[in-house]
Amino acid sequence: MAASVGKRYVAPSGAEVIVTKGGPGDLSDGEVPLVLKEQAAADLRDGSGRSEPVVPLGKRFRSADGEIELLVIKAGVCDLRYNGVAMEVLQPKVLPSAD
């Protein structure tokens, strides 16, 4: 399933992301595919007992090839991957001061 811009995806732990730059590949939490928000169960529970890695609220992630970007809108335990490859956290842009 292609990751479309504006779509919200949910991990088994309840972590939620929104796609800000789309691509044709698949999003997953490790080996488990992320599901669209509309198709997710209301009471998601991650039964794996994991506590790491945590995706923090408001952080942006990008695939290694730069094809897709996500924004975390609900924090949780999630090993974000795109086509099986780990995604990297984008560093915020440094803006010039307004002195």
QUIBEL-V200129 format. One record per helix or strand. SS is the DSSP state (h for helix, s for strand). FROM is the first residue (numbers start at 1). TO is the last residue. Records with the same first field share a line. If there is no record, write none. Layout:
SS: FROM-TO  FROM-TO
This chain:
s: 3-3  8-10  16-21  23-23  27-29  32-33  35-36  54-55  60-62  69-74  76-77  80-82  85-86  88-89
h: 37-39
